[in-house]
Amino acid sequence: MKRRAAAAVLMAACLAGCCLLPACKDKEKTPVETEKLTYADLYETQPVRTAPIEGKAVYKASYGYTLMQEQGYNHFFYQYRAQDGSFADMTAEGEGWQGGGASLTGARMKAGDADAVRTFVAPESGAARIFGNPRLVSGSQAHVTLMQGGNVLAEYEVTDGKGIWHEQTVTLERGDEVRFIVSGDAEVDWNPTIDYTLSAEKLLHHTVDGYYGDVHPFYDEASGKLYMYYLSTGMQEGQKKEQFSSLLTVSDNFVQYDDVELKMDEQNPPEQELYYALGVYVDAEGRYRSSYGKGGYAGGSVSDDLLVWQNAAEPYIDEADGLLKYTWRAYFDEGVWSGRDPDITYDAESGTYYCVVMNYYSPAEANGEKGLALYRAGEDGKFSTKAVRLVDLTGRGDPECPQLKKIGNRWYLFYSVYGTGTAGNVGYLHYRVGDEGALPEEVDWNGKEEHALEGGDLHAAQVCSVGGMWYLFGWINYRPHANVWGGYLNLAREVYQREDGLLATRCDEYLLSLLNKGHVASFGADAQRNGMEVRDRSFAVTSQTGSAQLAGTFGRSLIEAEIELPLSAVSAGVTLSENGTTYHVRLKRQNGELYLCIESGSAGCSVKVEDADETTFSLIVAADGPFIEAYCNGSVSLSSHTALTGSYTLGLAGSEGAELSAEVYKLADYNNIFD
């Protein structure tokens, strides 16, 4: 009776305003409705005028024409070449330039009776790297020429929307005219760069000072930005951040990220001082909320701008037991020793908040009885203390970073089992499929088959809703094949639902087009072969094993391969070699199952392909320095951190009966992907 009376007194005091609890105040916010987005929406970049540039710098053609229409701005001129070979300036017309029947509008160049010419006049003398990706916008074929003064540096035929990649390092003299010329009855998109700095290409795989710890992506429908909340590893070289602190980067194009400061509200800070903002969700009123473990319960924080967070708890008396409790806290059930890694999602259809969390049922914690449990609340944020035990993980690694998400008409349970990652590290993403139309608490999750969405190098991945679509992000270990905590983000990966309810992953078509910077090489009859014969445009393996290798070395590459792998054949795929080390990116049959693998000897990772009887495959390999991302049939994906550095010998390899063909394209880098 004393405890109940004391609780009532405290509750009355709070309601009377005697306690400083700003979170008690109601704050209205208009709910944000989910809007169906397109891929183009995700990667959209806003045009920005570039300030005047001088000296030995980087000059992109877009620095001359974006929100600017002036001959010579940032040393670019817009001209045409008449049939007699003379060059003349175009005249500004509408949003572009015209002259002699040719036109230039932004990056687009269209020839007519005269050739379309973009001219760069060198502001300084010195070495420069000239590169770009002319590709068709319309028409069937265009001829493109790169000239320095009267000398032709290179010329190409452009026949498709992927185009070609050109790259030349030259010595320029001040006043030299570098011309980019388009001829033929076609329109070409060409935004070339002249780089005096000769700077190295920058990895697409993003990281931060100290590396990303466990990441928790949230896409904000209101701003159209991706918020990448993550845990600090404590390894920063600059300003130190305590290990397990909440940190944040933000992207408005799903590729490039900026560091953004997170803060705790000074008047009403969250009770958890470290990881107070991680898995973010939007409540019924449109406010942003997050959750965190506090040992005996899952606490909550709230924000109006995703940057400043405050304590979400508001007191109330539980009518069931008369005790003082707080909203937005999921108090763990009887028999629970402790818990961690809570994640909350709001189901608008049922008006229910679902909190999935790891619960330990003995003092042995990770080494004892444990599993994933579910706690529920109505729209008032008052969670039931009676748990629904979802999955028993006793005897296995901890099911870290769990999530419960509704995709289509099914609920999915996600978690990463510790010890399944590289060298026994933080695990890769597992999931189980709920019954069609069933609520989470109605599903026998223990009886559901466990599936995987990744291999051992992408750790603690999380899925997030993005305007009617779903995307997956995790961290790739910062050291290859090593048990470390923290690393680099994977490239944006779409998750989608198959007809049978299973999930599939892919590099979406828009990102794939951005990654492709033009054709570089083909696997043809001139490739060095062993145990393979050429059949039309493909290589057939005619011995127990066979291989084909291109001459020379390649930098960052996007390889598109077509593979026939009969049920009698063991493996087939792409090879990347450097300094005596070879990695196989391949499909491999083993013990009646089929796997997508990235491996070198015993090192590497793999993910199971659900359709083991499939024999025809499209394999895409993105080689970004030491990082490899592989995509198979638009349904299976795999990431790896390799021991390679980015100067590869490229090849094909397979077992008897396999047949392969492949084309090599230039892979975009962090700085030119939107050119």
N, C-alpha and C positions, 0 to 999 in steps of 0.2 A: 504493500500500500504506500509506503514511504517513497519508493522509486516512482510509482505512478503519479503521486501527488507532486513530487519534485518536477517531474516531466511536464505536468500541466502548468505549474508555475512558470517554468522556463518558456514554455510555448506561449503563454499569455504575455510574458515580458517581451518576447520577440515581436508578437503581433502588435503590441502597444508601442513599439519603436524604442524600447529600452536597450535593445542589443543592436550593435552596429552590423547589420546584415544587409548590405545593399542588394544582394541577390534576391531578397524577398520581393523587391519591387517588380511589378509586371511591366514588361516592355513589349509593345506590339511590333511585329515585323511582317510585312506582306510575304506570304509564301511564294517561293519561286517555282513555277511549273517547269517540268522537264520538257525541253524543246528538242525535237529530233534534229540532230546535226548531220552534216555531211563530212566526209574526210577532209575536204578542202577547208572547212571551217576550223578544223583542229590545227592545221598547219599554216593558217593565214598569218602573214606578216604585214604590218602597217607601213606604207611608204613614208620615208623620211628624207628630206632634202639634206644632202651632204654639204658641209661647209667647204669653202675653197681650200684646195690642197696644193702645196708646193713641195719641191725637193724630192729626195729619194724616199718615196712612200709607196703605198699600194693604191693603184688606180683601177677601179672597176668601171666598166662602161656605164653602169647604172649610177655612178657618182656624177656623171655628166648630165643624165636625162631625168632622173627622178625629181618630180615637182620642179623642173627647171627646163626652159626652152631657150637656150642661148648658145650660139656658136662659140666654141672655145672654152666653155665652162669646164673647169677641171681638165683642160687640155684636150677635150674631145670635140671633133668637128663632124658635120653631117654633110656628105657629098654624094655625087654620082659620077660614074665614069662613062663618058660618051663612047660611041663606036669608034672614034678616032683615037681612043686611049687617053684623052685629056680628062682631068678632074676639075669639077666645079662645085661650089657650095650649093646646097639645097636652100629652099625657102621655107620658113615656118608656115605650116598649114594645120589648122585645128590643133590637135594635141601632139602632132609630129612634124615631120619634114618631108618635102617633096621636091623632085627635080628630075627632068629628063624622062619622066614616066616611072621613075623609081621612088620608093618611099622608105622612111624609117619612123617607127613609132615605138618608143621605149626600146625593148630588146629586139623587137621584130623588124626584119629587113626584107623588103620585097623588091626584086628587080623588075624592070619592064623593058622598054627599048634601050635603057641604060642600066648599068649595074648599080646596086646600092652599096654605098661605101661609108664605113665609120672610120674616121682617121684620128689617131692619137699622135700629138706632137710632143716629143720627149722634152720634159722640162729640165732634165739633168743628164749628164753623161755618166755611164756606168753599166754594170751588168744588171739584167732584168730577166725575170721569168715571165713568159707570156703563155697564158693557157685559157681554155674555154671549151664550150660544148655547143657547137652549132647543131640544131635539130630542126626537122621539118615541122611547120605548123599547118601548111596546106600545100597542095601540089604533090608531084610524084618524085621529083629529083631536083636538087640544086647543086651548083658548083660553088665551093667557097675557097677563097684564096687569102693567104696571110702574106703581106709584103712589108719589107723594111726598105724604104726608099724605092729604088727600082728593082730590088732583088726579091724574088719569090722565096719565102721561107718554107711554105708548105701549101698544098692544095688538096682538096678532098671532094668526093662526091657524097652528098648527104641524101639518104633515101628513106629515112623513117623518123618517127618521133623520138627515138632514143638518140639519134645522131651519132657523132663521133667525138672523141676527146683529142684535143691537140695540146701539146706542151713543148715549148721551145725556150731555151736559155740563150740570150743574145747579149751583145755589147752595143749599147746605144750611145750615140753622140747627141748632145743637146741640139734640139731642132730637128732630129730625125723624125720622119713621118712613118708611123706604123699603121698600115691600112688593113681593114677587115672587109673583104669584098664578097658580095653575093651575086651570082649570075644564074640565069635560068628562070623558067616559068614556075617559081615556087616561092613560098614565104618561109623564112628561117628565123628562129629565135636564137639570138647569139649575144650573150653578155660577157665578153672576154675581160680578162684581168691582165694588167701589166704591173708586176711586183718587183720594185727595186730592192725590197728588203730581203728577198730570197728566203723568206721565213718558212719554217717547216710546216707541213700540213698538221692540222690539229685533230686529235681523235674525236670521233662522234660520241663515243662512250664518255659520258660526263661524270666528273667527280668533284669533290670539294676539298678544301684544306682539311686533312685528317681523314678523308674518305667518308662515304655514306655508311652509317650503321643501318639498322633495320629501317626500311622505308615504309611510309604510309601515305600513298597518293590520294589526293582529293581533288576532283574537278569541280570548280565553282561555276554553276550555270549562269549566275548573275554577271560575272566579269569575263567569263570565257577563258579563265586561266587555270593552269594545273599547279596545285600546291603540293610540293613534295616535302612533307614532314618526315623527319628522320632523327634517329638517335645519334648523339655525339659518340665517337670512339675515344675521345680524349687524346688523340694523336696529332692535334693541330700543330703546325710549325709556326703559325702566326699567333693570333690571340687564342689562348687556350680556353676550351669549353669543357666543363666537367663531364666525365663519362656518363652516358645515359641522359644527358640534357636533351630537351627538345630543341631542334634546329629546323630551319626551313630554307628551301629554294623554291623559286616560282618561275614557271615558263608560260609564255603566251603563244608558243608555237610547237610544243611537244618535243622540241629538240634542244633548244638553248635555254639555259637556266641562269637565274641571278640569285645571289644570296640576299635574303630578306630577314630583317631582325624580328624575332618574336619577343613579346614582353608579357609579364604578369601584371595584372591590374594592381596599382599601388594601394588602393583602398580595400579591395576584396580579392586578394590573390588566391589562386587555387591552393588547396591544402598539400598538393604534391608539388615540390619545388623543382624537380628535375623533368620528368617526362609528363608534363601536364597537358601537352597537345600532341596527339599522334593520329589515331584513327578518328577522322572527323566525319560527322554526319549532320544532316539538316533535320531539325525537329518539325513537329506539326505546324508550328507558327513561323517557320522559315529561319529560325536562329541556328547558328552553328554550335555544335556541341562535340565534346571529345570525352574519352574515358581513360582511366588509369587504375592500376592495381594498388590497393592499400592493405594488403595482407588478408584482412577479414572481410573485405568488401571491395567492390569496384566503385571508385569515386568518379566525379564528373566535373568538367569545366565548361564554360560557355563564352562565346565571343560574338560580337556584332560585325567584326571586320576581318576575322581569321588571323589577326596579328596580335591583338591584346586580349588576354584570356583572364577570366575571373572564376571564382568559386561558384559552382552551379547549385550547391546544396541549399535547400530551404526546409526548415523544420516543420514537422507535423506529428500528430499523435496517431500511432497505428491502432485502429479500432479493434484489431484482432487480439492484441496483447497489451494495449494501453501504454506502450513504450514510446518514448521520443525517438523519432527517426528523421531521416532527411531524404528529400526527393533527389532523384538522379544518382542515387546510390543503390547498387545491387548487393544487399547483404547476403553473404554466403550461407548455405543451408547447414543444418545440423550435421555433424560428422565430417565437415570440411575443415581441414587443418589450416589451409591457406590457399591463395589463388593468385594468378597473375595473367597478364596479357588479355585483358577484356577488350571486346569490340562490340559496339552497339550499332544496330541498324533499325530504322523506322519503317514499318510497313503501313503505308497510308490506307490500304484497302481494309485492313482489320483494325487500324488505329492502335497498333501494338508496337512497343519497343522491345526488341530482342537483344539480350546481352549474352554473347557466347564467351566463355572464359575457361581457362585451364584451372581445374581444381585438384588440389592434393588432399588425399583422405587419411594421411598419417604423418607423423613427425619425420618420417624418412623422405617426405616430399618427392623429389624426382626419382628416388630409388624405391619408392613404395607404390601403393595403389594410387592411381591418378586417372584423369580423363578430362574430356570436355563436357561442360555443363551449360544449361540454358536457363536464364532468368528472364522473366517477363514483366512489363509494366504497361499500364494504360497511358493515355495522353496526359495524365497528371504527373507522370514521371515517378510514380511510386511502385517500386519493384517488389514482386513477391519474393519471399525468402525461401520458398520451396522450389528446388531446382529440378529440372528435367535432365537426367544424365543421358548424354548423347552418345559418346563413344568412349570405350574403355581402352586406355593406352598403357596399362600396367605392363611392365617388362620391356617397353620400347622407350625411345627417346621422347622428350617432352614435345607435345603438339603446340609449337610456338606460333605466335601471330595468327590465331584463328580468326576466321570470318564466317558469317552466315549471310548469304546474298540470294536474292530472288531474281532469277534470270528466266524470262518467259513465264511459264506457268509451273516452274519447279523451284524449290529451294536447294541451294548447294552449300555444303559445309567444306570450308577450306582450312588447311593447317600445314605447317612445315615441321616434319618430325626431326628433332635434333639427332645428329649422328648420320643422317643420310646424305649430307653434303660432302663436298670435296674433303678427302682425308678425315672424315668423321666430323665435319664441321656442322654449323647451322644448316638445317635441312632445306630440301627443295619442296616445291608446292605439291601437296596431295589434295585430293578432293573426293567427296562422296555425293551421289546424286539422290535428291529426295524424290518422293513419289509425285506423279503428276497431279496437281491440284490440291495437294496435302499441305497443311500447316507444318512448320518445323517441329512442333511438339508432337505431331501425329506420326512422324516418320521413325521407323526402326533403323536408326543410323548405324548401330552396331552390326546389323545384318547386311548393310550395303557394301558393295565391293569398293575397294580403295583404288583410285586412279591417280596418275601423275600428269602434271602439265609442263614439267621441265626436268632437267637433269641436275647433277650435283654442283654445278658451278654457279647457278643462279639461286641465291639464298633468300629465304624468308619473303618470298614474293607475295604481293597483295594485289587484289583486283579492285578496280574502281569504276563506277558508272560514269559514262561520258556521253551525255546527250542522247540516250537511247542505245548506246553501244557500251562495250566493256573493254577495259585495257588492263594490262598486267605489268607491274614494275617490281623489280627486286634489286639486289646488289650482287655483282660479280666479284669474287675474291680478288683483292688487289695484288696478290702474289700468285703466280700460276701453280696449280696443283698443290696448294698449301692450306693448312688449317689456320686460317686467320679470320678475324672479325672486321668486316668493313670492305668497301671497294667502290666499284663503278656501277652506274645505272645501265641496265640493258636498253637497247633501242625500243621505242614504243611498240608494244605488241598487243594486237587485238585478240580478245577472247570472244568466241561466239558459240551458240548452242547448235548442236547437230540435231537431226530429226529424231534420233534415238535417245536424246536427252544427254548424251555425253557432250563434253566441251572440246572445242578445237581452238588452236591458236594460229595466228599468221601475222606477217608483215602486211599491213593494209596496202591496197593498190596505190594510194596517193603517196604514202611514204616511200614505197618502192620506186615510184617514178622520180621522187626527189633524190633518192640515193644514187640513181643511175646518171652518171655524167658522160655517157657516150661510149661507143664501141672502141675497144683497144686491140683485140686479137681474136682469132678463131682457131679452134682445133681442127686442122685440116691435114691433108696428105703429107705435108712437110713436117709434121710433128714426129719426134723421135719415138719409135714404137718398139715394144717387146711383148710378144704373145698376143698381139692385136692385128687385125686387118681392117682396112678401110672399106666400108660399104656405104656408097652414096656419101652422105655427110656425117655418118656415125662410125664409131669404132666398135668392132665385135671382138670379144675375148675368145680366142681360139685355143688357148692352152689352159693349164690349171689356174694360172693367174696371168694377167696381162696389164700393161701400162702404156701410156702415151704421155709425152712431155713436150711442152712448148720451149722454144729456144729463148734465152735471155731471162731477165728477172723483171718482176712486176712489183709496183707499190700497192697501195690500197686498192682492192679489187672487188668487183661484184661479178660473180660467176653464175651463169644460168645454164644448168645442165638438164638434159632429158635422158632418162635411164629406163631401160627395160631389164628387169631382174626376175627371170623365171623362177618358179618355186624350187627348181633344181639348183639354182645358182645361190652362192653364199653371200656375196657382197659386191657393191659397186658404188663409186663416188668420185670425189675430187680430192686431189692431194696438193698440199702446200708444203714446200721444203725450204729449209734455210740452214746453212752451216751444218749439214749432215743430219738434221732433225726433220722428220717428215710427219705431218699430221694428215690423217684420213678423215674426210668429212663424207660419210657414206651411209647407205642403207645396209643393214647386216641381219641375216637370218641366223637365229641361234635357239636351239631347243624348242622349235616350233613357234617361236615368237619372232617378231620383226622389230628392229630398233633403228632409230636415227642416232648416229654416233659422231662424236668429234674426239679422236683418240690418236695417241702416239705411243706405241708399245702398250704398257700397262697403265699409262696416264691418260686421263680424259674423262668424258662423261657420256651418258646416253639417255634417251627417253624412249619409252615403248610406243610403237605405232599400233593403234588399236586394230587396224584392218590388216592382219597378218597375211591374208591371201592376195593382197594387191600386188600387181607386177609392173605397173607403169607409174613412173614418178617424174615430177618436175622438182628439181632440187636447186635452191638458190642459196648461195654462200656469200655473205658479206664479210670480207676480211679487212678489219680496221686495226692495222698494226698488230698488236698481240691478241686482239679480241676477234673471235669468230662467232657470227650468228648464222644459223642454218635454218632454212624454212623448206618444208617438204609438202608438196601437193596442197598448199594453202591451208593446212590443217594441223601440222605438227611443227614445233619450233624448238631450238636448242641453242644455248649460249655457252661460250667457254673462254677462259683466259688461258692462252697458250704460252709456250716459251719462245714463240716467234717474235720478231721485232717489226716486220713490215717490208722486207725485201725478199719476195718469194720467187721460187721456181714453181710453176703451176703445171699440174698434170691430171690425168684420169687414171683410175685403177679399178680392176674388178676381177671376179672369178669367172671360170669358164661358163659360157652361155649368156653372160651379161652383154648388153649393148649400150653405148653411151655416145652422146654428142654434147658440145658445150661451146658457149661464147663468153668472152671476157670483156667486161666493161669497167670503166673507171668508177670507183666508189667516191661519193662526195665526202668532203670533210666538214668539220664543225663550222668553218667560216664561209664555205662556198655552196652549202647545200641549197640555199634559197636564191642563188644566182640564176 
